[in-house]
Structure formats: C-alpha cells, structure tokens
Amino acid sequence: MLLIAGLQDSVVPNQQSVEFNQRLEAAGASSELILIPGVSHSLIGKTPQETRAATEQAVAATIAFFDRHLK
C-alpha cells in the first residue's frame, strides 16, 4: 500500500497515516508512507509552484511504487 499525505493536512491528521502504515507493516503488508511538507490534504501548497512540486512528487512516487510491485 502506498500512502501519500501533505504535512499541513487539516482534514486527516498525519498521525492516522503514520499509525495505519505501522499497522500494515506489523501485519506483514508491504507499505510505504510519504509525507510531503508544505501542502494540505489535496497536495495544495501556498503557491502554484508548491502545489505542482508536491503533485509531481506524488505522481513519481506512485509510478515507482507500481513499477516495483506490478512488474
């Protein structure tokens, strides 16, 4: 499972993602958590550049995750 969250998320507390990731790993599941600083729940930053950078990071991480697990 791939979990991606913004560190400034006010919708879902980051601790929920951290705990979910820990429980997945404890259960033996493959799990990866990426917390992106400076962006909110929808990966929205204070500037268009921050939003774009976070989105690019999330997309790249998603493609890499799929590449590792679906080959």
Jmol script that loads the backbone (N, CA, C; Angstrom):
load data "model"
ATOM      1  N   MET A   1       0.849  -1.161   0.000  1.00  0.00           N
ATOM      2  CA  MET A   1       0.000   0.000   0.000  1.00  0.00           C
ATOM      3  C   MET A   1       0.902   1.233   0.000  1.00  0.00           C
ATOM      4  N   LEU A   2       0.517   2.204  -0.764  1.00  0.00           N
ATOM      5  CA  LEU A   2       1.228   3.479  -0.823  1.00  0.00           C
ATOM      6  C   LEU A   2       0.336   4.541  -0.199  1.00  0.00           C
ATOM      7  N   LEU A   3       0.863   5.224   0.800  1.00  0.00           N
ATOM      8  CA  LEU A   3       0.149   6.304   1.475  1.00  0.00           C
ATOM      9  C   LEU A   3       0.907   7.601   1.217  1.00  0.00           C
ATOM     10  N   ILE A   4       0.210   8.603   0.729  1.00  0.00           N
ATOM     11  CA  ILE A   4       0.823   9.907   0.465  1.00  0.00           C
ATOM     12  C   ILE A   4      -0.051  10.962   1.118  1.00  0.00           C
ATOM     13  N   ALA A   5       0.564  11.820   1.918  1.00  0.00           N
ATOM     14  CA  ALA A   5      -0.197  12.861   2.619  1.00  0.00           C
ATOM     15  C   ALA A   5       0.627  14.133   2.710  1.00  0.00           C
ATOM     16  N   GLY A   6      -0.081  15.252   2.748  1.00  0.00           N
ATOM     17  CA  GLY A   6       0.576  16.530   2.995  1.00  0.00           C
ATOM     18  C   GLY A   6       0.724  16.752   4.490  1.00  0.00           C
ATOM     19  N   LEU A   7       1.847  17.293   4.892  1.00  0.00           N
ATOM     20  CA  LEU A   7       2.086  17.522   6.322  1.00  0.00           C
ATOM     21  C   LEU A   7       1.191  18.606   6.906  1.00  0.00           C
ATOM     22  N   GLN A   8       0.618  19.471   6.076  1.00  0.00           N
ATOM     23  CA  GLN A   8      -0.286  20.507   6.564  1.00  0.00           C
ATOM     24  C   GLN A   8      -1.743  20.106   6.369  1.00  0.00           C
ATOM     25  N   ASP A   9      -2.003  18.828   6.290  1.00  0.00           N
ATOM     26  CA  ASP A   9      -3.367  18.312   6.104  1.00  0.00           C
ATOM     27  C   ASP A   9      -4.208  18.634   7.329  1.00  0.00           C
ATOM     28  N   SER A  10      -5.318  19.334   7.122  1.00  0.00           N
ATOM     29  CA  SER A  10      -6.231  19.640   8.228  1.00  0.00           C
ATOM     30  C   SER A  10      -7.488  18.773   8.163  1.00  0.00           C
ATOM     31  N   VAL A  11      -7.574  17.891   7.173  1.00  0.00           N
ATOM     32  CA  VAL A  11      -8.734  17.007   7.016  1.00  0.00           C
ATOM     33  C   VAL A  11      -8.482  15.669   7.705  1.00  0.00           C
ATOM     34  N   VAL A  12      -7.336  15.063   7.403  1.00  0.00           N
ATOM     35  CA  VAL A  12      -6.956  13.787   8.005  1.00  0.00           C
ATOM     36  C   VAL A  12      -5.640  14.007   8.754  1.00  0.00           C
ATOM     37  N   PRO A  13      -5.642  13.843  10.065  1.00  0.00           N
ATOM     38  CA  PRO A  13      -4.401  14.038  10.823  1.00  0.00           C
ATOM     39  C   PRO A  13      -3.300  13.090  10.337  1.00  0.00           C
ATOM     40  N   ASN A  14      -2.096  13.616  10.190  1.00  0.00           N
ATOM     41  CA  ASN A  14      -0.973  12.819   9.715  1.00  0.00           C
ATOM     42  C   ASN A  14      -0.733  11.598  10.588  1.00  0.00           C
ATOM     43  N   GLN A  15      -1.025  11.715  11.867  1.00  0.00           N
ATOM     44  CA  GLN A  15      -0.810  10.592  12.767  1.00  0.00           C
ATOM     45  C   GLN A  15      -1.629   9.375  12.343  1.00  0.00           C
ATOM     46  N   GLN A  16      -2.788   9.585  11.744  1.00  0.00           N
ATOM     47  CA  GLN A  16      -3.588   8.459  11.252  1.00  0.00           C
ATOM     48  C   GLN A  16      -2.843   7.699  10.156  1.00  0.00           C
ATOM     49  N   SER A  17      -2.209   8.426   9.259  1.00  0.00           N
ATOM     50  CA  SER A  17      -1.439   7.780   8.191  1.00  0.00           C
ATOM     51  C   SER A  17      -0.235   7.050   8.770  1.00  0.00           C
ATOM     52  N   VAL A  18       0.425   7.681   9.728  1.00  0.00           N
ATOM     53  CA  VAL A  18       1.586   7.058  10.368  1.00  0.00           C
ATOM     54  C   VAL A  18       1.170   5.759  11.056  1.00  0.00           C
ATOM     55  N   GLU A  19       0.094   5.812  11.830  1.00  0.00           N
ATOM     56  CA  GLU A  19      -0.368   4.624  12.546  1.00  0.00           C
ATOM     57  C   GLU A  19      -0.853   3.544  11.580  1.00  0.00           C
ATOM     58  N   PHE A  20      -1.551   3.933  10.523  1.00  0.00           N
ATOM     59  CA  PHE A  20      -2.015   2.963   9.539  1.00  0.00           C
ATOM     60  C   PHE A  20      -0.822   2.261   8.887  1.00  0.00           C
ATOM     61  N   ASN A  21       0.184   3.036   8.515  1.00  0.00           N
ATOM     62  CA  ASN A  21       1.391   2.477   7.915  1.00  0.00           C
ATOM     63  C   ASN A  21       2.060   1.499   8.884  1.00  0.00           C
ATOM     64  N   GLN A  22       2.172   1.872  10.136  1.00  0.00           N
ATOM     65  CA  GLN A  22       2.793   0.992  11.132  1.00  0.00           C
ATOM     66  C   GLN A  22       2.017  -0.308  11.293  1.00  0.00           C
ATOM     67  N   ARG A  23       0.695  -0.214  11.301  1.00  0.00           N
ATOM     68  CA  ARG A  23      -0.133  -1.420  11.461  1.00  0.00           C
ATOM     69  C   ARG A  23      -0.053  -2.321  10.234  1.00  0.00           C
ATOM     70  N   LEU A  24      -0.005  -1.716   9.065  1.00  0.00           N
ATOM     71  CA  LEU A  24       0.162  -2.516   7.857  1.00  0.00           C
ATOM     72  C   LEU A  24       1.481  -3.280   7.901  1.00  0.00           C
ATOM     73  N   GLU A  25       2.553  -2.576   8.240  1.00  0.00           N
ATOM     74  CA  GLU A  25       3.863  -3.218   8.321  1.00  0.00           C
ATOM     75  C   GLU A  25       3.888  -4.297   9.395  1.00  0.00           C
ATOM     76  N   ALA A  26       3.264  -4.041  10.540  1.00  0.00           N
ATOM     77  CA  ALA A  26       3.218  -5.028  11.618  1.00  0.00           C
ATOM     78  C   ALA A  26       2.460  -6.282  11.190  1.00  0.00           C
ATOM     79  N   ALA A  27       1.501  -6.109  10.282  1.00  0.00           N
ATOM     80  CA  ALA A  27       0.729  -7.243   9.780  1.00  0.00           C
ATOM     81  C   ALA A  27       1.444  -7.961   8.634  1.00  0.00           C
ATOM     82  N   GLY A  28       2.607  -7.444   8.254  1.00  0.00           N
ATOM     83  CA  GLY A  28       3.380  -8.081   7.192  1.00  0.00           C
ATOM     84  C   GLY A  28       3.085  -7.570   5.802  1.00  0.00           C
ATOM     85  N   ALA A  29       2.291  -6.521   5.708  1.00  0.00           N
ATOM     86  CA  ALA A  29       1.970  -5.948   4.403  1.00  0.00           C
ATOM     87  C   ALA A  29       3.097  -5.045   3.931  1.00  0.00           C
ATOM     88  N   SER A  30       3.218  -4.950   2.632  1.00  0.00           N
ATOM     89  CA  SER A  30       4.161  -4.005   2.048  1.00  0.00           C
ATOM     90  C   SER A  30       3.492  -2.629   2.072  1.00  0.00           C
ATOM     91  N   SER A  31       4.123  -1.687   2.734  1.00  0.00           N
ATOM     92  CA  SER A  31       3.532  -0.360   2.874  1.00  0.00           C
ATOM     93  C   SER A  31       4.612   0.704   2.827  1.00  0.00           C
ATOM     94  N   GLU A  32       4.274   1.818   2.218  1.00  0.00           N
ATOM     95  CA  GLU A  32       5.192   2.949   2.120  1.00  0.00           C
ATOM     96  C   GLU A  32       4.408   4.221   2.424  1.00  0.00           C
ATOM     97  N   LEU A  33       4.972   5.059   3.276  1.00  0.00           N
ATOM     98  CA  LEU A  33       4.340   6.327   3.646  1.00  0.00           C
ATOM     99  C   LEU A  33       5.226   7.475   3.198  1.00  0.00           C
ATOM    100  N   ILE A  34       4.623   8.402   2.472  1.00  0.00           N
ATOM    101  CA  ILE A  34       5.323   9.613   2.038  1.00  0.00           C
ATOM    102  C   ILE A  34       4.541  10.800   2.581  1.00  0.00           C
ATOM    103  N   LEU A  35       5.206  11.600   3.405  1.00  0.00           N
ATOM    104  CA  LEU A  35       4.617  12.826   3.948  1.00  0.00           C
ATOM    105  C   LEU A  35       5.296  14.004   3.259  1.00  0.00           C
ATOM    106  N   ILE A  36       4.513  14.808   2.571  1.00  0.00           N
ATOM    107  CA  ILE A  36       5.052  15.913   1.788  1.00  0.00           C
ATOM    108  C   ILE A  36       4.877  17.215   2.558  1.00  0.00           C
ATOM    109  N   PRO A  37       5.986  17.875   2.884  1.00  0.00           N
ATOM    110  CA  PRO A  37       5.890  19.123   3.650  1.00  0.00           C
ATOM    111  C   PRO A  37       5.296  20.269   2.830  1.00  0.00           C
ATOM    112  N   GLY A  38       4.615  21.162   3.536  1.00  0.00           N
ATOM    113  CA  GLY A  38       4.151  22.402   2.927  1.00  0.00           C
ATOM    114  C   GLY A  38       2.859  22.321   2.145  1.00  0.00           C
ATOM    115  N   VAL A  39       2.202  21.150   2.141  1.00  0.00           N
ATOM    116  CA  VAL A  39       0.959  21.043   1.375  1.00  0.00           C
ATOM    117  C   VAL A  39      -0.141  20.418   2.226  1.00  0.00           C
ATOM    118  N   SER A  40      -1.379  20.660   1.792  1.00  0.00           N
ATOM    119  CA  SER A  40      -2.556  20.208   2.533  1.00  0.00           C
ATOM    120  C   SER A  40      -3.050  18.855   2.023  1.00  0.00           C
ATOM    121  N   HIS A  41      -4.269  18.532   2.405  1.00  0.00           N
ATOM    122  CA  HIS A  41      -4.887  17.240   2.077  1.00  0.00           C
ATOM    123  C   HIS A  41      -4.885  16.944   0.576  1.00  0.00           C
ATOM    124  N   SER A  42      -5.167  17.895  -0.220  1.00  0.00           N
ATOM    125  CA  SER A  42      -5.213  17.697  -1.676  1.00  0.00           C
ATOM    126  C   SER A  42      -3.894  18.050  -2.344  1.00  0.00           C
ATOM    127  N   LEU A  43      -2.829  18.053  -1.549  1.00  0.00           N
ATOM    128  CA  LEU A  43      -1.479  18.419  -2.011  1.00  0.00           C
ATOM    129  C   LEU A  43      -1.433  19.849  -2.533  1.00  0.00           C
ATOM    130  N   ILE A  44      -2.256  20.704  -1.932  1.00  0.00           N
ATOM    131  CA  ILE A  44      -2.292  22.117  -2.308  1.00  0.00           C
ATOM    132  C   ILE A  44      -1.318  22.886  -1.430  1.00  0.00           C
ATOM    133  N   GLY A  45      -0.400  23.592  -2.082  1.00  0.00           N
ATOM    134  CA  GLY A  45       0.568  24.407  -1.363  1.00  0.00           C
ATOM    135  C   GLY A  45       0.147  25.864  -1.317  1.00  0.00           C
ATOM    136  N   LYS A  46       1.015  26.688  -0.764  1.00  0.00           N
ATOM    137  CA  LYS A  46       0.726  28.127  -0.674  1.00  0.00           C
ATOM    138  C   LYS A  46       0.880  28.818  -2.015  1.00  0.00           C
ATOM    139  N   THR A  47       1.631  28.196  -2.915  1.00  0.00           N
ATOM    140  CA  THR A  47       1.844  28.772  -4.244  1.00  0.00           C
ATOM    141  C   THR A  47       1.585  27.689  -5.296  1.00  0.00           C
ATOM    142  N   PRO A  48       1.320  28.100  -6.525  1.00  0.00           N
ATOM    143  CA  PRO A  48       1.168  27.104  -7.588  1.00  0.00           C
ATOM    144  C   PRO A  48       2.420  26.228  -7.741  1.00  0.00           C
ATOM    145  N   GLN A  49       3.578  26.804  -7.508  1.00  0.00           N
ATOM    146  CA  GLN A  49       4.823  26.048  -7.635  1.00  0.00           C
ATOM    147  C   GLN A  49       4.910  24.940  -6.577  1.00  0.00           C
ATOM    148  N   GLU A  50       4.498  25.239  -5.343  1.00  0.00           N
ATOM    149  CA  GLU A  50       4.498  24.227  -4.286  1.00  0.00           C
ATOM    150  C   GLU A  50       3.507  23.114  -4.603  1.00  0.00           C
ATOM    151  N   THR A  51       2.348  23.502  -5.106  1.00  0.00           N
ATOM    152  CA  THR A  51       1.334  22.517  -5.475  1.00  0.00           C
ATOM    153  C   THR A  51       1.848  21.619  -6.590  1.00  0.00           C
ATOM    154  N   ARG A  52       2.443  22.220  -7.594  1.00  0.00           N
ATOM    155  CA  ARG A  52       2.986  21.439  -8.719  1.00  0.00           C
ATOM    156  C   ARG A  52       4.092  20.503  -8.257  1.00  0.00           C
ATOM    157  N   ALA A  53       5.000  20.992  -7.439  1.00  0.00           N
ATOM    158  CA  ALA A  53       6.108  20.156  -6.959  1.00  0.00           C
ATOM    159  C   ALA A  53       5.584  18.969  -6.148  1.00  0.00           C
ATOM    160  N   ALA A  54       4.600  19.205  -5.290  1.00  0.00           N
ATOM    161  CA  ALA A  54       4.029  18.121  -4.481  1.00  0.00           C
ATOM    162  C   ALA A  54       3.314  17.110  -5.367  1.00  0.00           C
ATOM    163  N   THR A  55       2.578  17.595  -6.350  1.00  0.00           N
ATOM    164  CA  THR A  55       1.873  16.704  -7.266  1.00  0.00           C
ATOM    165  C   THR A  55       2.867  15.872  -8.071  1.00  0.00           C
ATOM    166  N   GLU A  56       3.912  16.495  -8.551  1.00  0.00           N
ATOM    167  CA  GLU A  56       4.941  15.762  -9.298  1.00  0.00           C
ATOM    168  C   GLU A  56       5.603  14.704  -8.417  1.00  0.00           C
ATOM    169  N   GLN A  57       5.882  15.051  -7.159  1.00  0.00           N
ATOM    170  CA  GLN A  57       6.480  14.087  -6.237  1.00  0.00           C
ATOM    171  C   GLN A  57       5.539  12.906  -6.012  1.00  0.00           C
ATOM    172  N   ALA A  58       4.267  13.187  -5.808  1.00  0.00           N
ATOM    173  CA  ALA A  58       3.282  12.128  -5.567  1.00  0.00           C
ATOM    174  C   ALA A  58       3.113  11.232  -6.796  1.00  0.00           C
ATOM    175  N   VAL A  59       3.055  11.826  -7.969  1.00  0.00           N
ATOM    176  CA  VAL A  59       2.906  11.041  -9.200  1.00  0.00           C
ATOM    177  C   VAL A  59       4.139  10.174  -9.427  1.00  0.00           C
ATOM    178  N   ALA A  60       5.324  10.739  -9.238  1.00  0.00           N
ATOM    179  CA  ALA A  60       6.562   9.972  -9.421  1.00  0.00           C
ATOM    180  C   ALA A  60       6.627   8.812  -8.424  1.00  0.00           C
ATOM    181  N   ALA A  61       6.239   9.056  -7.186  1.00  0.00           N
ATOM    182  CA  ALA A  61       6.246   8.003  -6.167  1.00  0.00           C
ATOM    183  C   ALA A  61       5.232   6.910  -6.513  1.00  0.00           C
ATOM    184  N   THR A  62       4.086   7.304  -7.043  1.00  0.00           N
ATOM    185  CA  THR A  62       3.057   6.337  -7.419  1.00  0.00           C
ATOM    186  C   THR A  62       3.539   5.460  -8.573  1.00  0.00           C
ATOM    187  N   ILE A  63       4.125   6.069  -9.579  1.00  0.00           N
ATOM    188  CA  ILE A  63       4.633   5.300 -10.722  1.00  0.00           C
ATOM    189  C   ILE A  63       5.736   4.352 -10.266  1.00  0.00           C
ATOM    190  N   ALA A  64       6.648   4.827  -9.423  1.00  0.00           N
ATOM    191  CA  ALA A  64       7.732   3.977  -8.921  1.00  0.00           C
ATOM    192  C   ALA A  64       7.182   2.819  -8.089  1.00  0.00           C
ATOM    193  N   PHE A  65       6.168   3.098  -7.276  1.00  0.00           N
ATOM    194  CA  PHE A  65       5.543   2.062  -6.457  1.00  0.00           C
ATOM    195  C   PHE A  65       4.919   0.989  -7.351  1.00  0.00           C
ATOM    196  N   PHE A  66       4.145   1.418  -8.346  1.00  0.00           N
ATOM    197  CA  PHE A  66       3.529   0.461  -9.276  1.00  0.00           C
ATOM    198  C   PHE A  66       4.602  -0.334 -10.013  1.00  0.00           C
ATOM    199  N   ASP A  67       5.648   0.342 -10.422  1.00  0.00           N
ATOM    200  CA  ASP A  67       6.721  -0.324 -11.141  1.00  0.00           C
ATOM    201  C   ASP A  67       7.370  -1.416 -10.282  1.00  0.00           C
ATOM    202  N   ARG A  68       7.586  -1.128  -9.014  1.00  0.00           N
ATOM    203  CA  ARG A  68       8.192  -2.117  -8.110  1.00  0.00           C
ATOM    204  C   ARG A  68       7.267  -3.297  -7.832  1.00  0.00           C
ATOM    205  N   HIS A  69       5.973  -3.030  -7.707  1.00  0.00           N
ATOM    206  CA  HIS A  69       5.061  -4.062  -7.224  1.00  0.00           C
ATOM    207  C   HIS A  69       4.246  -4.767  -8.313  1.00  0.00           C
ATOM    208  N   LEU A  70       4.177  -4.209  -9.492  1.00  0.00           N
ATOM    209  CA  LEU A  70       3.341  -4.805 -10.535  1.00  0.00           C
ATOM    210  C   LEU A  70       4.122  -5.410 -11.691  1.00  0.00           C
ATOM    211  N   LYS A  71       5.442  -5.381 -11.612  1.00  0.00           N
ATOM    212  CA  LYS A  71       6.241  -5.987 -12.686  1.00  0.00           C
ATOM    213  C   LYS A  71       6.219  -7.472 -12.590  1.00  0.00           C
TER     214      LYS A  71
END
end "model"
wireframe off; spacefill off
backbone 0.3
color backbone group
